[in-house]
Amino acid sequence: MIPVVLLVLLLGFAALSAGPASAPTANGAATGEQGEPGTEPGSGATGSGGAQDEAEPGSGAKPGAETGAAPGTEPGTDPGTDAGTGPGTDAEAPGTDPGTGPGGGPSPADPNQVTITFVGDIMLTRIPGEHIAKGGDPFTDFADLLTGSDLAIGNLECVISTVGEAVPKWFNFRCDPRNVNLLGGYFDAVSVANNHSGDYGKEAFAEQLRLLREGGVPYFGGGMNLAEAHQPVIFERNGLKIAVLGYNDVELRSYEAGPDTPGLAWIEPDQVAADVRAARAQADIVVVYPHWGYDYMFWHSEQQAEIARVAIEAGADLVVGSHPHVTQPVELYDGSLIAYSLGNFVFDDFVDVSAELDEPARTSWVLTVTLGRDGISSWETRVARTDDRGFPQLLEGVASPCSDGTPESGYMCEP
């Protein structure tokens, strides 16, 4: 078994030295990237969109919260504008109980703080899609945490669409449009900046943006053009404005938005810094959520660290990463938090990896951060493990290497 692990590591570090792909590459054997060309979309729960005080799972609205504006939400408005509340903002969440916080626990003592819960990759097709189509809900074990946080954010690792043709690559992920309602019951925003949002071409990506807008699920990291893709989604909670930006630098570069074509925001350090500074001028808290790194690497690359530091030095409070499909270290840099990879959240990665990687690919961290204008006051990770449906299960009583930390400690943890 040891030679297999060494082979995976050597292949990963070879990829690290080569840098992110800018053209189609065969990444299945070398990186273990998941997927299945031409996979039929799975179907999700149905329901009505829009905010409501007591939304049922799959209703298209997170209980007790209004959603922020995704870039390009309304025709004729500036990117990121929510009509009636100013550019890129949303109204204070109605129905919030000031006495409770994530998972029903106590809220921050300072009312001018927010709790934000982050999860890793959410892939709603293949095995998870089959179980969702039968009425399964992948978010049940984390429902209280997701809906009890001021904001819940994840990476949507598939394109929600019914159109387009599969792009030639090892794996293509496309899921049923009814999954928009499922996401809306739990998440305040999802990132579309990843290496699967473009799997069925520009037409499918544009349809995904439309479906998310119509379903009331804000997105970030992509748009109908380059300028819109680099706009943050901005929320207002507890008197604070929170801006969230997303980026990708994992194959294929053709997924990037053009001046007049839909697509993703690509990681370019100078552009990331400019975007963060612009977001900082509009918001009290800035979050950067990049899709980066190399598959099944348990340690972050120098490039990841460089990008994170660029973002923080430009004014970001949090940098939370996805894509490697395993967890990577969490550290504090200049008072700001960097979580290099939270791992898979909803995924059937176990069908694609070797026995040695089965457990690491099933394990993820769910990160909850409490912060305000003065920075981070506390953070905590909970351990999730995907079952044979690809659904995350909370591991009660299992301590994460990153269970909790404070800015003063400069705490750093690793898988």
C-alpha positions, 0 to 999 in steps of 0.5 A, a space after each residue: 500500500 505504501 508505494 501507492 501513496 508515494 505514487 499519489 504524492 509524487 504525481 501531486 507534487 509533479 502537478 504542483 511544479 507544473 502549475 494550473 492547467 490552461 488547456 484541457 488536460 487528462 487529470 483523472 489518472 494523475 489527480 483523481 479528479 472525480 466525475 463521469 462524462 455525460 452523467 445524467 442529471 440527478 433530481 432534487 427536492 421540489 418547492 417554491 422559491 423566495 424567503 419565508 420564515 419557516 422554510 421546509 428543506 428544499 423550499 428554496 429559502 433558508 429559514 428566517 433569512 433573506 438572500 443577498 443579491 447575486 451578480 446581475 440579479 435584476 436586469 438593468 441593475 448594476 452587477 451585485 445590486 439587490 433592488 431597494 437595498 443598494 449595490 450588492 446588499 440585502 436587507 437584515 435577515 428577518 426572523 433571526 433570534 438574537 438569543 441563538 447562534 449556529 446549531 442553536 447555540 449562543 450567539 456572539 455576545 457582541 451584537 455587531 458580530 456575525 457567524 459564518 459557516 463554510 463547507 467544502 465541495 457540494 456535488 449533487 449528481 452521480 450517487 448523491 443525485 440518485 439519492 436526492 431524486 428519491 427524496 434524500 436530503 444531504 444536509 440533514 445532519 448539519 441543518 441546525 448549524 447551516 440555518 442557525 448561522 448568520 451566513 452559510 456558504 459552500 462551493 457548488 461543484 457541478 453545473 445546474 443545467 439541462 442544456 449544452 454538451 459535455 466539454 472533452 475532459 475526464 469528468 463532467 458534473 451536471 445536476 438537476 435544476 430542482 437542486 436549486 430549491 434544495 440549496 436555497 433551504 440551507 445556503 445563503 450563497 454558493 460559489 460557482 468558481 470551480 473546474 466543473 461549472 463550465 463542464 457543459 459550455 457557456 450556454 449551460 453556465 449561463 442557464 445555471 446563473 439564471 436558475 440560481 437567480 430565479 431560485 433566490 440563491 445568490 452566487 459569486 465567482 462568476 457572471 455573465 461577463 468578466 466584470 460581473 464575475 469579479 463583483 462580490 455578493 454583499 450581505 448585511 447582517 447584524 449591522 455589518 456588511 459582508 462581501 464574498 468573492 470567489 475565484 478559480 485557477 483549476 483547469 480549464 482556463 476556457 471556463 473564465 468569463 470574457 468581456 462579453 461572455 459568461 464564465 468564472 473569475 480566474 485567480 490573478 494575484 493583482 486582480 484579486 488584490 484589486 477586487 478585495 480593495 474594492 470590496 473593502 470600500 463597500 463592506 466591513 468584512 471581506 471573504 475570499 473563497 478560492 478553488 485552488 490547489 492540487 487533488 489529494 495533497 494534504 499540504 497546501 502549495 506555495 502558490 496557495 499561500 501566496 494568493 492567500 497572503 495577497 488577499 489578506 494584505 489587500 484587506 480580506 478577513 477570511 480566505 477559505 479554500 476548496 478543490 483538493 478533496 481532502 482537508 488541508 491546514 488552517 492558519 492565521 496570518 496577520 490576524 486573518 484566517 486561512 483554511 486552505 481546504 475544507 475537503 468534500 462535503 457532499 461527494 461520492 469521491 470514494 468511487 474514484 480513489 484508492 483504498 488509501 485515500 478512501 477515508 481522507 476523501 470522505 472526511 471534511 471540516 465544517 468551519 464556523 467563524 465569528 467576527 466583526 469589524 475588529 476581526 475574528 473573535 473565535 472559530 471552530 471546525 466540526 468533522 463530517 464524513 460522507 456515507 455511501 450515499 455521498 451525504 455528510 454525517 456529523 461525527 459526534 464526539 470526534 475532535 477535529 485537529 482544528 476544533 477551535 482557535 483564537 486569533 491571539 494563539 496564532 493557532 495552526 493545525 493540519 490534517 
